[in-house]
Amino acid sequence: MADDPTLRFYADNAAVYAEHVTTPTGKHLDAFLALVPTGGKILELGCGNGRDAAHMLSLGFDVDPTDGTPELAAEAEKRLGRPVRILRFKQLDAIAAYDGIWACASLLHAPASDLVGILGRIHRALRPGGVFTASFKAGTGEGRDELGRYYNYPTSERLRADFAAAGWTDLTLEANMGSGYDAKPTEWLWITARRAA
């Protein structure tokens, strides 16, 4: 995430945002974890308040929680009782280091023009056979919500094309209706991809 107004929103509202939803993501997180080896090493990109990291840790996974906003990372640290790394997507430089990478409602803030490069970094960071799950708000191109936050708002076709351009060949995409912090009806695109074994 590199958009200044978006970063400011999360910095200014970190404490309130951290209390918005405190339960783990649910079926998509469970489906992701079912694909990760027992006790596997997981990178979380954009851990927010730490709710998903806490759930993964409770199940015995080796979790590396990260966030691009220091103020949100501090909120997650309170929940987790452990350090949370400050990491922007384009700073990811790990190579074959993780069994799984989880990015729930975080990569949707990545500039659309940077997404292919970021997806390539994620591909490199996974071990062969590793799994990656991410969620995006569907749309027809870049824009901002009423809170001033930037979103890349991809179509499912655009998302598939970006993943393909980044070298991903094994992926599934699911669309479902839900909501978010702004409480507005939202079509979510959930994509799960594997790095070839």
Order of alpha helices (4+ residues) and beta strands (2+ residues): alpha-alpha-alpha-beta-alpha-beta-alpha-beta-beta-alpha-beta-beta-beta-alpha-beta-beta
